[in-house]
Amino acid sequence: MVRHRSYRLFVLSFAVQHALDKPDLSTDLALYTTLCFESAVKIVEITRDFIGPRGLLRYAMDSTLIYITYAASFLLKVSLSLYASQHG
């Protein structure tokens, strides 16, 4: 389940980056950002609720740890940019 969400996050993050690089195109930035945000939140929730408490992170493949880290860093980046736009 984490793998599916992380693939979704990874692919959709390219759409977000494309929309940010070329704002004149009709790419729906809000939609792609929302989909990425939902995927990242779900990855972190799965890690918090299922993988972490069972002690499975110790046995996880490196790629799983990278997916979790990517999701968490995406959430931090979005949160910080929202905070900066509101308080900047």
N, C-alpha and C positions, 0 to 999 in steps of 0.2 A: 504494500500500500504506500509506503514511503517512496518507493522507487517510482511509482506512477505519478505521484504528486510532484516529485522533484523533476521528472522529465517535463511535466507540464510547466512547471515554474521556469525551467531552463529555456524551453522553446519560447514561451511567452515573453521572457525577459528580452529576447532579441526584438520582438515586436515593440516593446516599450522603448528600447534604445533607438530603434528606427524612427519611431514617432517623435522622440526627443531630438534626434539629429536632423530630421526634415519636417519641421512643424507646418510647412505649407501644404503638405499632402493631407488627404482626408482620412488619415489613420485615427482610429478612435482610441486615443491615449487613455482616457478614463476607463474604458472597458478593459483594456489589456492590463492596466495597473491594478484594477480591482481583481481580475482573475489571478494575477501573480500574487497579490496580497492574500487572497483566500487560500491559494495553494501553500504559500509559506506559513500561514497561520496553522493550517491543518498539519503540516509536517512537524511544526514545533509542538502542537497539541498531542500528536501521536507519540512523539518522543517523550514528552512530559508525563503522559498518562499511562503509556503501555511499555515502551522500550526502557525508559529510565528506571522506574520502580522495580522492574523484574531483573535488573542487572544485566540486561542484554547488550548494553553498549560496549561492555568489555569484550564481547565476542563478535561484534559487528564488523563487517568488512570495511575497509578504508573508504570505499566509495559511499557507504551509508553515512559515515561521519562527515564526509565532504558535502553530501546533500543537506544534512542537518545544518552544517555551518553556513552553507550558501543561503538557506532559507532564513536563518537568524540574521545574517548580515544584510539581506534584502530588507527585512523588517526594520532593522535599525536605520538603514539608509532612508527608507520611506518615512519613518517616524521623525528622524532628525530634520529632513527637508520640510515636512509639515510643520514641525515646531518652529523652524527658522522662518518660514513664511508667515506664521502667525505672530511671532515675537520679534521679527527681525527688523 
